[in-house]
Amino acid sequence: MIDNTTKRAFQATVWDYYRQHGRHDLAWRNMPNDNFDPYKIMVSELMLQQTQVARVMSKYDEFLRQFPTIVSLAEALLSDVLRSWNGLGYNRRAKFLHQAAQKVMHEFGGVFPQTVADLTTLPGVGVNTAGAIAAYAFNQPVAFVETNIRTVIIHHFFDDQIGIPDKEILALTQQTLDNEHPREWYYALMDYGSFLKQSVGNLSRQSKSYARQSKFEGSKRQIRGQVIRLLGEAAQSEASLAKHIPDERLSTVVHDLLGEGLIQKKGSKLSL
């Protein structure tokens, strides 16, 4: 537990940074008439999983031009969703997003769920993503943890400790939350965390849950992305793919993508 003086001082630091340096121009923070469409918030949150803001900014607008509503995404072909997602990587997120839209339409009657418990039933939406959607879309004072938040909490409350469990970080996130302005508070916390990562380093590495992201160049992730991109251009055989991707792991990648339902096979031809 922290005392009220510490809490107020911490909140003042975060708010001061946000007022001076906050990223006030992000599209998912600026919606007409402050109508925070939970569908658009979900799109941004799944895109931002393991992807930097700069890469998401252009893809977010492009994706929503093609799928402006949850109805349009739910009714779309997965192949079209994957083509639109191309360039963001981790293509399973596109499939999860597509499935989540379909679940909202078919199981929630088109009414977007608002509780963390209901949100976590959507494919690709874990408890922290659910908390983010609840805060950003519905302005709910829900505590959640992600890498920027970990960095802020560790920097202010854990000094040089390592192996810090998320439950302790979550508890402090809850205690320091501005319950009257949760949506904007998380904007401020995220932006301050981004600043700290650049100035003092990614302190989330000191958390028990931290897992280093594997190198992309030469990885199976890169091959997966290449397969999705090439099949997005035209259906072709695995032999044809091998001419563009001369890697012995190609067959394994194709097998995995087929198993995940991200690509399909008819005869000798593979396609999205």
VOKOL-296168 format. One line per 2 residues: number of its first residue (from 0); their letters; for each residue x, y, z of N, C-alpha, C. Coordinates in nm, 3 decimals, m for minus. Layout:
% residues N
NUM) a) X/Y/Z/X/Y/Z/X/Y/Z ~ ...
This chain:
% residues 272
0) mi) 0.083/m0.120/0.000/0.000/0.000/0.000/0.088/0.126/0.000 ~ 0.040/0.230/m0.066/0.111/0.358/m0.064/0.021/0.462/0.000
2) dn) 0.081/0.565/0.058/0.002/0.668/0.124/m0.049/0.769/0.022 ~ m0.142/0.853/0.064/m0.205/0.949/m0.026/m0.107/1.052/m0.080
4) tt) m0.009/1.089/0.002/0.090/1.188/m0.044/0.171/1.131/m0.160 ~ 0.215/1.006/m0.147/0.290/0.940/m0.254/0.204/0.925/m0.378
6) kr) 0.079/0.887/m0.360/m0.012/0.871/m0.472/m0.031/1.002/m0.547 ~ m0.056/1.110/m0.474/m0.078/1.241/m0.539/0.046/1.288/m0.612
8) af) 0.163/1.267/m0.552/0.288/1.309/m0.616/0.311/1.230/m0.745 ~ 0.282/1.100/m0.741/0.297/1.017/m0.860/0.201/1.061/m0.970
10) qa) 0.076/1.081/m0.935/m0.022/1.124/m1.034/0.016/1.259/m1.094 ~ 0.067/1.350/m1.012/0.107/1.481/m1.061/0.219/1.469/m1.164
12) tv) 0.314/1.380/m1.139/0.424/1.359/m1.232/0.373/1.309/m1.367 ~ 0.283/1.211/m1.362/0.229/1.153/m1.485/0.147/1.255/m1.562
14) wd) 0.058/1.328/m1.491/m0.026/1.428/m1.557/0.057/1.543/m1.614 ~ 0.158/1.584/m1.542/0.243/1.693/m1.592/0.311/1.654/m1.722
16) yy) 0.363/1.533/m1.727/0.427/1.488/m1.851/0.325/1.486/m1.965 ~ 0.208/1.434/m1.939/0.106/1.421/m2.044/0.062/1.558/m2.097
18) rq) 0.044/1.653/m2.006/0.002/1.787/m2.052/0.106/1.849/m2.144 ~ 0.232/1.825/m2.117/0.339/1.887/m2.196/0.378/1.805/m2.320
20) hg) 0.372/1.672/m2.311/0.429/1.589/m2.417/0.338/1.477/m2.466 ~ 0.214/1.474/m2.424/0.125/1.364/m2.458/0.101/1.350/m2.608
22) rh) 0.075/1.228/m2.651/0.047/1.200/m2.792/m0.103/1.219/m2.817 ~ m0.140/1.345/m2.832/m0.282/1.382/m2.840/m0.340/1.362/m2.980
24) dl) m0.258/1.322/m3.075/m0.305/1.314/m3.214/m0.332/1.171/m3.262 ~ m0.322/1.073/m3.175/m0.344/0.935/m3.217/m0.491/0.914/m3.255
26) aw) m0.513/0.850/m3.368/m0.649/0.839/m3.423/m0.744/0.769/m3.327 ~ m0.697/0.665/m3.258/m0.786/0.591/m3.168/m0.815/0.665/m3.039
28) rn) m0.752/0.781/m3.022/m0.785/0.866/m2.908/m0.875/0.983/m2.949 ~ m0.893/0.999/m3.079/m0.971/1.112/m3.129/m1.082/1.061/m3.219
30) mp) m1.201/1.051/m3.164/m1.316/1.003/m3.240/m1.423/1.111/m3.242 ~ m1.500/1.119/m3.351/m1.601/1.226/m3.364/m1.693/1.234/m3.243
32) nd) m1.708/1.357/m3.191/m1.799/1.382/m3.078/m1.765/1.298/m2.955 ~ m1.638/1.260/m2.944/m1.593/1.176/m2.832/m1.675/1.048/m2.820
34) nf) m1.719/0.998/m2.935/m1.792/0.871/m2.938/m1.691/0.758/m2.955 ~ m1.648/0.702/m2.844/m1.541/0.603/m2.846/m1.598/0.466/m2.884
36) dp) m1.594/0.438/m3.013/m1.648/0.315/m3.069/m1.565/0.197/m3.018 ~ m1.624/0.106/m2.941/m1.546/m0.006/m2.886/m1.487/m0.095/m2.994
38) yk) m1.552/m0.103/m3.109/m1.496/m0.181/m3.220/m1.362/m0.122/m3.263 ~ m1.358/0.008/m3.282/m1.235/0.073/m3.327/m1.126/0.066/m3.220
40) im) m1.169/0.072/m3.094/m1.072/0.057/m2.985/m1.014/m0.084/m2.987 ~ m1.100/m0.185/m3.008/m1.051/m0.323/m3.014/m0.952/m0.340/m3.129
42) vs) m0.982/m0.281/m3.245/m0.889/m0.289/m3.358/m0.754/m0.232/m3.318 ~ m0.753/m0.116/m3.256/m0.626/m0.053/m3.217/m0.552/m0.137/m3.115
44) el) m0.623/m0.194/m3.018/m0.557/m0.272/m2.913/m0.494/m0.399/m2.968 ~ m0.563/m0.469/m3.058/m0.504/m0.590/m3.115/m0.388/m0.556/m3.207
46) ml) m0.397/m0.444/m3.278/m0.285/m0.402/m3.362/m0.163/m0.365/m3.278 ~ m0.187/m0.305/m3.162/m0.076/m0.258/m3.080/m0.009/m0.368/m2.999
48) qq) m0.069/m0.487/m2.997/m0.004/m0.599/m2.931/0.126/m0.633/m3.004 ~ 0.239/m0.613/m2.938/0.371/m0.647/m2.992/0.408/m0.569/m3.118
50) tq) 0.343/m0.454/m3.140/0.374/m0.372/m3.256/0.383/m0.226/m3.213 ~ 0.484/m0.155/m3.262/0.507/m0.017/m3.222/0.401/0.076/m3.279
52) va) 0.374/0.183/m3.205/0.271/0.280/m3.242/0.292/0.334/m3.384 ~ 0.415/0.366/m3.419/0.443/0.425/m3.551/0.398/0.334/m3.664
54) rv) 0.415/0.203/m3.648/0.374/0.109/m3.753/0.222/0.095/m3.758 ~ 0.159/0.108/m3.643/0.014/0.089/m3.636/m0.061/0.208/m3.695
56) ms) m0.007/0.327/m3.681/m0.081/0.448/m3.718/m0.137/0.444/m3.859 ~ m0.055/0.411/m3.957/m0.102/0.411/m4.096/m0.191/0.291/m4.124
58) ky) m0.160/0.176/m4.068/m0.239/0.055/m4.092/m0.378/0.066/m4.029 ~ m0.387/0.134/m3.918/m0.515/0.150/m3.848/m0.615/0.222/m3.938
60) de) m0.577/0.333/m3.994/m0.667/0.408/m4.082/m0.702/0.327/m4.206 ~ m0.602/0.262/m4.262/m0.623/0.181/m4.383/m0.720/0.067/m4.356
62) fl) m0.704/0.000/m4.243/m0.789/m0.113/m4.208/m0.934/m0.067/m4.189 ~ m0.952/0.046/m4.121/m1.087/0.094/m4.095/m1.155/0.152/m4.218
64) rq) m1.078/0.194/m4.316/m1.140/0.234/m4.442/m1.203/0.113/m4.510 ~ m1.138/m0.001/m4.498/m1.190/m0.122/m4.560/m1.299/m0.187/m4.476
66) fp) m1.282/m0.180/m4.342/m1.379/m0.242/m4.252/m1.422/m0.137/m4.147 ~ m1.508/m0.044/m4.186/m1.541/0.070/m4.099/m1.628/0.035/m3.979
68) ti) m1.696/m0.077/m3.984/m1.784/m0.116/m3.873/m1.760/m0.261/m3.836 ~ m1.807/m0.297/m3.719/m1.793/m0.436/m3.676/m1.874/m0.528/m3.765
70) vs) m1.983/m0.477/m3.821/m2.064/m0.558/m3.913/m1.984/m0.590/m4.039 ~ m1.918/m0.489/m4.094/m1.841/m0.511/m4.217/m1.727/m0.608/m4.195
72) la) m1.664/m0.605/m4.078/m1.555/m0.699/m4.050/m1.610/m0.839/m4.030 ~ m1.719/m0.852/m3.957/m1.778/m0.983/m3.931/m1.821/m1.052/m4.060
74) ea) m1.866/m0.974/m4.157/m1.916/m1.030/m4.283/m1.806/m1.051/m4.386 ~ m1.686/m1.001/m4.359/m1.577/m1.009/m4.456/m1.520/m1.150/m4.464
76) ll) m1.452/m1.178/m4.575/m1.376/m1.302/m4.588/m1.247/m1.287/m4.510 ~ m1.205/m1.395/m4.443/m1.080/m1.391/m4.369/m0.964/m1.356/m4.462
78) sd) m0.968/m1.403/m4.585/m0.861/m1.373/m4.680/m0.847/m1.223/m4.702 ~ m0.959/m1.151/m4.709/m0.954/m1.006/m4.727/m0.900/m0.938/m4.602
80) vl) m0.936/m0.991/m4.485/m0.886/m0.935/m4.359/m0.734/m0.953/m4.351 ~ m0.685/m1.070/m4.390/m0.541/m1.095/m4.387/m0.467/m1.006/m4.485
82) rs) m0.525/m0.982/m4.601/m0.460/m0.892/m4.698/m0.450/m0.751/m4.641 ~ m0.556/m0.706/m4.577/m0.555/m0.572/m4.520/m0.456/m0.561/m4.404
84) wn) m0.437/m0.671/m4.333/m0.346/m0.675/m4.217/m0.200/m0.681/m4.261 ~ m0.175/m0.719/m4.383/m0.040/m0.742/m4.432/0.055/m0.628/m4.394
86) gl) 0.168/m0.664/m4.336/0.268/m0.565/m4.295/0.276/m0.547/m4.145 ~ 0.173/m0.592/m4.072/0.175/m0.576/m3.927/0.236/m0.696/m3.856
88) gy) 0.238/m0.812/m3.923/0.293/m0.931/m3.861/0.197/m0.994/m3.761 ~ 0.241/m1.110/m3.704/0.157/m1.184/m3.610/0.015/m1.193/m3.665
90) nr) 0.001/m1.259/m3.781/m0.126/m1.260/m3.854/m0.239/m1.329/m3.780 ~ m0.207/m1.407/m3.679/m0.314/m1.468/m3.599/m0.401/m1.360/m3.536
92) ra) m0.343/m1.243/m3.511/m0.422/m1.134/m3.454/m0.535/m1.093/m3.548 ~ m0.508/m1.097/m3.679/m0.611/m1.062/m3.777/m0.725/m1.164/m3.771
94) kf) m0.689/m1.290/m3.759/m0.792/m1.394/m3.749/m0.871/m1.378/m3.620 ~ m0.802/m1.352/m3.510/m0.871/m1.331/m3.382/m0.968/m1.214/m3.392
96) lh) m0.923/m1.105/m3.454/m1.006/m0.986/m3.468/m1.132/m1.017/m3.549 ~ m1.113/m1.091/m3.657/m1.224/m1.133/m3.741/m1.322/m1.219/m3.661
98) qa) m1.270/m1.315/m3.586/m1.353/m1.402/m3.505/m1.424/m1.326/m3.394 ~ m1.353/m1.228/m3.335/m1.413/m1.148/m3.228/m1.532/m1.069/m3.281
100) aq) m1.517/m1.011/m3.400/m1.627/m0.936/m3.461/m1.747/m1.028/m3.484 ~ m1.721/m1.148/m3.532/m1.829/m1.243/m3.557/m1.897/m1.285/m3.426
102) kv) m1.819/m1.300/m3.321/m1.877/m1.339/m3.192/m1.966/m1.229/m3.136 ~ m1.922/m1.104/m3.148/m2.005/m0.992/m3.102/m2.138/m0.991/m3.177
104) mh) m2.133/m1.013/m3.307/m2.255/m1.011/m3.387/m2.345/m1.130/m3.358 ~ m2.287/m1.248/m3.346/m2.368/m1.370/m3.337/m2.405/m1.410/m3.194
106) ef) m2.316/m1.381/m3.098/m2.342/m1.426/m2.961/m2.382/m1.312/m2.867 ~ m2.349/m1.189/m2.903/m2.386/m1.074/m2.821/m2.491/m0.987/m2.891
108) gg) m2.547/m1.038/m3.000/m2.653/m0.967/m3.069/m2.611/m0.833/m3.126 ~ m2.483/m0.819/m3.157/m2.434/m0.694/m3.214/m2.406/m0.587/m3.111
110) vf) m2.429/m0.617/m2.983/m2.402/m0.521/m2.874/m2.265/m0.553/m2.814 ~ m2.173/m0.460/m2.824/m2.036/m0.485/m2.780/m2.032/m0.506/m2.628
112) pq) m1.972/m0.615/m2.582/m1.965/m0.640/m2.437/m1.884/m0.532/m2.365 ~ m1.923/m0.503/m2.241/m1.860/m0.394/m2.168/m1.782/m0.438/m2.045
114) tv) m1.807/m0.559/m1.996/m1.735/m0.604/m1.876/m1.609/m0.681/m1.915 ~ m1.511/m0.677/m1.828/m1.387/m0.750/m1.853/m1.417/m0.899/m1.870
116) ad) m1.507/m0.951/m1.790/m1.541/m1.094/m1.799/m1.595/m1.129/m1.936 ~ m1.685/m1.047/m1.989/m1.741/m1.074/m2.122/m1.639/m1.047/m2.232
118) lt) m1.560/m0.942/m2.216/m1.461/m0.908/m2.318/m1.358/m1.019/m2.335 ~ m1.321/m1.086/m2.225/m1.220/m1.191/m2.235/m1.272/m1.316/m2.304
120) tl) m1.401/m1.322/m2.334/m1.453/m1.435/m2.412/m1.429/m1.415/m2.561 ~ m1.387/m1.294/m2.601/m1.361/m1.267/m2.742/m1.224/m1.322/m2.781
122) pg) m1.212/m1.387/m2.896/m1.082/m1.439/m2.939/m0.976/m1.329/m2.945 ~ m0.858/m1.361/m2.893/m0.747/m1.266/m2.897/m0.749/m1.161/m2.788
124) vg) m0.852/m1.164/m2.703/m0.865/m1.062/m2.598/m0.839/m1.126/m2.462 ~ m0.719/m1.103/m2.410/m0.686/m1.149/m2.276/m0.731/m1.047/m2.173
126) vn) m0.699/m1.074/m2.047/m0.750/m0.989/m1.940/m0.695/m0.847/m1.949 ~ m0.569/m0.830/m1.990/m0.514/m0.696/m1.999/m0.570/m0.619/m2.119
128) ta) m0.587/m0.687/m2.232/m0.650/m0.621/m2.347/m0.794/m0.587/m2.314 ~ m0.863/m0.675/m2.243/m1.001/m0.648/m2.201/m1.006/m0.524/m2.111
130) ga) m0.910/m0.514/m2.019/m0.904/m0.397/m1.931/m0.882/m0.269/m2.010 ~ m0.795/m0.277/m2.111/m0.768/m0.160/m2.194/m0.893/m0.118/m2.270
132) ia) m0.964/m0.213/m2.327/m1.087/m0.181/m2.401/m1.191/m0.120/m2.307 ~ m1.205/m0.177/m2.187/m1.300/m0.124/m2.090/m1.266/0.020/m2.052
134) ay) m1.138/0.048/m2.035/m1.096/0.183/m1.997/m1.111/0.281/m2.112 ~ m1.062/0.244/m2.231/m1.060/0.338/m2.343/m1.196/0.355/m2.410
136) af) m1.272/0.246/m2.422/m1.401/0.255/m2.490/m1.512/0.302/m2.397 ~ m1.507/0.255/m2.271/m1.619/0.280/m2.179/m1.581/0.364/m2.058
138) nq) m1.456/0.411/m2.053/m1.408/0.498/m1.946/m1.426/0.434/m1.808 ~ m1.403/0.304/m1.801/m1.417/0.232/m1.675/m1.284/0.232/m1.599
140) pv) m1.287/0.252/m1.467/m1.164/0.252/m1.386/m1.115/0.110/m1.358 ~ m1.072/0.043/m1.464/m1.026/m0.095/m1.455/m0.873/m0.097/m1.457
142) af) m0.813/m0.174/m1.369/m0.667/m0.185/m1.367/m0.622/m0.294/m1.464 ~ m0.520/m0.263/m1.542/m0.458/m0.363/m1.629/m0.310/m0.330/m1.642
144) ve) m0.236/m0.425/m1.697/m0.090/m0.409/m1.706/m0.043/m0.439/m1.847 ~ 0.048/m0.358/m1.897/0.119/m0.386/m2.022/0.258/m0.326/m2.009
146) tn) 0.338/m0.332/m2.115/0.481/m0.301/m2.101/0.510/m0.158/m2.056 ~ 0.438/m0.058/m2.109/0.461/0.080/m2.067/0.422/0.101/m1.921
148) ir) 0.311/0.040/m1.881/0.266/0.053/m1.743/0.367/m0.014/m1.649 ~ 0.415/m0.131/m1.687/0.518/m0.197/m1.606/0.638/m0.105/m1.587
150) tv) 0.682/m0.041/m1.695/0.799/0.046/m1.688/0.777/0.160/m1.590 ~ 0.660/0.223/m1.594/0.631/0.335/m1.503/0.628/0.288/m1.358
152) ii) 0.554/0.183/m1.331/0.538/0.135/m1.193/0.672/0.088/m1.136 ~ 0.749/0.016/m1.215/0.880/m0.031/m1.168/0.973/0.087/m1.142
154) hh) 0.973/0.184/m1.232/1.060/0.301/m1.217/1.031/0.377/m1.087 ~ 0.905/0.390/m1.052/0.868/0.471/m0.936/0.862/0.393/m0.806
156) ff) 0.836/0.264/m0.811/0.807/0.193/m0.686/0.895/0.071/m0.657 ~ 0.975/0.027/m0.755/1.052/m0.095/m0.732/1.203/m0.079/m0.749
158) dd) 1.250/0.039/m0.780/1.393/0.066/m0.790/1.467/m0.042/m0.870 ~ 1.564/m0.108/m0.806/1.649/m0.204/m0.877/1.606/m0.349/m0.857
160) qi) 1.483/m0.371/m0.816/1.437/m0.508/m0.794/1.418/m0.579/m0.929 ~ 1.428/m0.710/m0.925/1.404/m0.791/m1.045/1.305/m0.903/m1.010
162) gi) 1.247/m0.963/m1.113/1.153/m1.072/m1.092/1.024/m1.026/m1.026 ~ 0.982/m0.904/m1.055/0.863/m0.847/m0.992/0.738/m0.910/m1.055
164) pd) 0.652/m0.972/m0.977/0.533/m1.035/m1.034/0.429/m0.932/m1.077 ~ 0.356/m0.965/m1.181/0.255/m0.874/m1.233/0.147/m0.841/m1.130
166) ke) 0.119/m0.934/m1.038/0.014/m0.907/m0.940/0.051/m0.789/m0.851 ~ 0.181/m0.769/m0.825/0.225/m0.654/m0.746/0.218/m0.526/m0.829
168) il) 0.254/m0.537/m0.957/0.244/m0.421/m1.046/0.098/m0.383/m1.065 ~ 0.012/m0.483/m1.081/m0.131/m0.458/m1.098/m0.190/m0.391/m0.974
170) al) m0.148/m0.435/m0.857/m0.200/m0.376/m0.732/m0.166/m0.227/m0.724 ~ m0.043/m0.191/m0.762/m0.004/m0.050/m0.760/m0.072/0.029/m0.871
172) tq) m0.095/m0.035/m0.985/m0.170/0.031/m1.092/m0.310/0.065/m1.043 ~ m0.371/m0.027/m0.969/m0.504/m0.004/m0.913/m0.502/0.107/m0.809
174) qt) m0.403/0.105/m0.721/m0.396/0.204/m0.613/m0.372/0.346/m0.664 ~ m0.298/0.358/m0.774/m0.262/0.491/m0.825/m0.355/0.539/m0.936
176) ld) m0.454/0.459/m0.972/m0.545/0.493/m1.081/m0.627/0.617/m1.049 ~ m0.641/0.705/m1.147/m0.731/0.820/m1.134/m0.871/0.771/m1.170
178) ne) m0.950/0.740/m1.070/m1.079/0.678/m1.092/m1.181/0.772/m1.156 ~ m1.156/0.902/m1.152/m1.250/0.997/m1.212/m1.222/1.016/m1.361
180) hp) m1.100/0.990/m1.404/m1.064/1.011/m1.545/m0.982/0.893/m1.597 ~ m1.036/0.772/m1.589/m0.954/0.654/m1.624/m0.905/0.651/m1.768
182) re) m0.990/0.689/m1.862/m0.948/0.685/m2.002/m0.826/0.773/m2.025 ~ m0.836/0.898/m1.985/m0.725/0.991/m2.008/m0.606/0.959/m1.920
184) wy) m0.631/0.905/m1.802/m0.521/0.865/m1.714/m0.434/0.760/m1.782 ~ m0.498/0.663/m1.847/m0.420/0.560/m1.915/m0.347/0.617/m2.037
186) ya) m0.407/0.715/m2.104/m0.332/0.783/m2.212/m0.202/0.839/m2.153 ~ m0.217/0.909/m2.040/m0.102/0.973/m1.976/0.001/0.871/m1.930
188) lm) m0.047/0.763/m1.869/0.042/0.659/m1.818/0.119/0.592/m1.933 ~ 0.049/0.566/m2.042/0.114/0.502/m2.157/0.220/0.593/m2.218
190) dy) 0.187/0.721/m2.232/0.283/0.814/m2.292/0.404/0.836/m2.203 ~ 0.380/0.846/m2.074/0.491/0.861/m1.980/0.578/0.735/m1.981
192) gs) 0.516/0.620/m1.989/0.592/0.495/m1.997/0.676/0.488/m2.123 ~ 0.621/0.534/m2.235/0.696/0.536/m2.360/0.818/0.626/m2.347
194) fl) 0.802/0.739/m2.281/0.913/0.831/m2.257/1.020/0.767/m2.169 ~ 0.978/0.701/m2.063/1.073/0.636/m1.973/1.152/0.527/m2.044
196) kq) 1.087/0.452/m2.131/1.157/0.345/m2.204/1.269/0.403/m2.288 ~ 1.249/0.523/m2.340/1.352/0.587/m2.421/1.461/0.651/m2.335
198) sv) 1.424/0.697/m2.217/1.520/0.771/m2.134/1.594/0.685/m2.032 ~ 1.524/0.590/m1.969/1.590/0.507/m1.868/1.594/0.359/m1.907
200) gn) 1.529/0.324/m2.018/1.531/0.186/m2.065/1.401/0.114/m2.035 ~ 1.384/m0.001/m2.097/1.263/m0.080/m2.081/1.269/m0.158/m1.949
202) ls) 1.221/m0.092/m1.843/1.228/m0.153/m1.710/1.133/m0.270/m1.695 ~ 1.043/m0.290/m1.791/0.955/m0.407/m1.782/1.035/m0.536/m1.786
204) rq) 1.161/m0.527/m1.831/1.248/m0.645/m1.829/1.270/m0.697/m1.687 ~ 1.248/m0.609/m1.588/1.267/m0.651/m1.449/1.145/m0.726/m1.393
206) sk) 1.039/m0.733/m1.473/0.920/m0.803/m1.426/0.935/m0.953/m1.448 ~ 0.866/m1.029/m1.367/0.874/m1.175/m1.375/0.816/m1.227/m1.505
208) sy) 0.720/m1.153/m1.562/0.650/m1.200/m1.682/0.719/m1.160/m1.811 ~ 0.830/m1.087/m1.801/0.894/m1.037/m1.923/0.952/m1.152/m2.006
210) ar) 0.924/m1.146/m2.135/0.979/m1.243/m2.230/1.036/m1.166/m2.349 ~ 1.163/m1.182/m2.375/1.227/m1.109/m2.485/1.169/m1.153/m2.619
212) qs) 1.135/m1.057/m2.702/1.083/m1.088/m2.835/1.196/m1.142/m2.922 ~ 1.167/m1.252/m2.990/1.271/m1.312/m3.073/1.303/m1.225/m3.194
214) kf) 1.425/m1.241/m3.245/1.468/m1.164/m3.361/1.381/m1.199/m3.482 ~ 1.338/m1.097/m3.556/1.248/m1.119/m3.669/1.324/m1.165/m3.793
216) eg) 1.435/m1.102/m3.823/1.511/m1.133/m3.944/1.559/m1.278/m3.940 ~ 1.520/m1.356/m4.040/1.560/m1.494/m4.049/1.477/m1.589/m3.965
218) sk) 1.371/m1.537/m3.902/1.290/m1.620/m3.814/1.174/m1.686/m3.889 ~ 1.110/m1.783/m3.823/0.990/m1.843/m3.881/0.879/m1.740/m3.893
220) rq) 0.877/m1.642/m3.804/0.777/m1.535/m3.815/0.791/m1.463/m3.948 ~ 0.915/m1.440/m3.989/0.938/m1.373/m4.117/0.887/m1.459/m4.233
222) ir) 0.913/m1.589/m4.226/0.867/m1.680/m4.331/0.714/m1.682/m4.335 ~ 0.651/m1.686/m4.219/0.504/m1.684/m4.212/0.450/m1.560/m4.283
224) gq) 0.510/m1.447/m4.253/0.466/m1.323/m4.316/0.483/m1.325/m4.466 ~ 0.595/m1.382/m4.512/0.619/m1.392/m4.656/0.516/m1.481/m4.724
226) vi) 0.482/m1.593/m4.660/0.383/m1.684/m4.717/0.247/m1.615/m4.728 ~ 0.205/m1.548/m4.622/0.077/m1.477/m4.622/0.075/m1.370/m4.731
228) rl) 0.185/m1.296/m4.743/0.191/m1.190/m4.845/0.182/m1.248/m4.985 ~ 0.259/m1.352/m5.013/0.260/m1.412/m5.146/0.126/m1.475/m5.182
230) lg) 0.064/m1.542/m5.086/m0.066/m1.603/m5.114/m0.176/m1.498/m5.123 ~ m0.151/m1.383/m5.064/m0.245/m1.272/m5.078/m0.246/m1.216/m5.219
232) ea) m0.134/m1.238/m5.290/m0.124/m1.191/m5.429/m0.185/m1.292/m5.526 ~ m0.164/m1.421/m5.498/m0.218/m1.525/m5.586/m0.203/m1.661/m5.522
234) aq) m0.298/m1.750/m5.549/m0.287/m1.889/m5.504/m0.172/m1.956/m5.578 ~ m0.099/m2.041/m5.509/0.014/m2.109/m5.573/0.053/m2.233/m5.495
236) se) 0.133/m2.316/m5.556/0.176/m2.439/m5.492/0.290/m2.412/m5.395 ~ 0.316/m2.508/m5.309/0.429/m2.494/m5.217/0.560/m2.488/m5.294
238) as) 0.568/m2.560/m5.406/0.689/m2.556/m5.489/0.712/m2.416/m5.543 ~ 0.603/m2.350/m5.581/0.615/m2.213/m5.630/0.659/m2.119/m5.519
240) la) 0.604/m2.140/m5.400/0.645/m2.059/m5.285/0.794/m2.076/m5.258 ~ 0.843/m2.199/m5.274/0.983/m2.229/m5.244/1.079/m2.153/m5.334
242) kh) 1.033/m2.114/m5.452/1.118/m2.035/m5.541/1.142/m1.896/m5.484 ~ 1.043/m1.846/m5.410/1.055/m1.714/m5.348/1.112/m1.721/m5.207
244) ip) 1.090/m1.838/m5.142/1.134/m1.855/m5.003/1.219/m1.982/m4.995 ~ 1.345/m1.975/m5.033/1.432/m2.095/m5.032/1.481/m2.126/m4.891
246) de) 1.390/m2.173/m4.808/1.423/m2.201/m4.668/1.368/m2.339/m4.633 ~ 1.448/m2.422/m4.569/1.407/m2.559/m4.538/1.291/m2.564/m4.439
248) rl) 1.263/m2.454/m4.372/1.153/m2.450/m4.276/1.020/m2.418/m4.341 ~ 1.018/m2.394/m4.472/0.895/m2.354/m4.540/0.783/m2.456/m4.521
250) st) 0.812/m2.584/m4.537/0.709/m2.687/m4.524/0.646/m2.687/m4.385 ~ 0.730/m2.668/m4.284/0.679/m2.662/m4.146/0.588/m2.541/m4.128
252) vv) 0.631/m2.428/m4.183/0.551/m2.306/m4.173/0.417/m2.324/m4.243 ~ 0.419/m2.380/m4.363/0.295/m2.404/m4.438/0.203/m2.497/m4.358
254) hd) 0.259/m2.602/m4.302/0.182/m2.696/m4.221/0.117/m2.624/m4.102 ~ 0.194/m2.538/m4.035/0.141/m2.464/m3.919/0.029/m2.370/m3.961
256) ll) 0.048/m2.298/m4.071/m0.052/m2.202/m4.117/m0.182/m2.272/m4.158 ~ m0.169/m2.390/m4.219/m0.287/m2.469/m4.253/m0.361/m2.511/m4.126
258) ge) m0.285/m2.557/m4.027/m0.345/m2.600/m3.901/m0.416/m2.489/m3.828 ~ m0.365/m2.367/m3.841/m0.425/m2.251/m3.774/m0.542/m2.192/m3.853
260) gl) m0.563/m2.243/m3.973/m0.672/m2.192/m4.055/m0.643/m2.058/m4.119 ~ m0.516/m2.018/m4.124/m0.481/m1.891/m4.186/m0.466/m1.905/m4.337
262) iq) m0.435/m2.025/m4.384/m0.433/m2.052/m4.527/m0.509/m2.182/m4.552 ~ m0.542/m2.210/m4.677/m0.613/m2.333/m4.711/m0.548/m2.396/m4.835
264) kk) m0.582/m2.524/m4.856/m0.524/m2.597/m4.968/m0.633/m2.667/m5.046 ~ m0.635/m2.645/m5.177/m0.726/m2.715/m5.267/m0.641/m2.775/m5.379
266) gs) m0.639/m2.907/m5.380/m0.550/m2.974/m5.476/m0.408/m2.945/m5.438 ~ m0.330/m2.893/m5.532/m0.191/m2.860/m5.505/m0.171/m2.712/m5.473
268) kl) m0.280/m2.635/m5.480/m0.271/m2.491/m5.463/m0.303/m2.447/m5.321 ~ m0.219/m2.358/m5.272/m0.241/m2.295/m5.143/m0.297/m2.156/m5.166
270) sl) m0.383/m2.111/m5.075/m0.442/m1.976/m5.087/m0.482/m1.926/m4.950 ~ m0.514/m1.798/m4.942/m0.567/m1.742/m4.817/m0.712/m1.787/m4.802
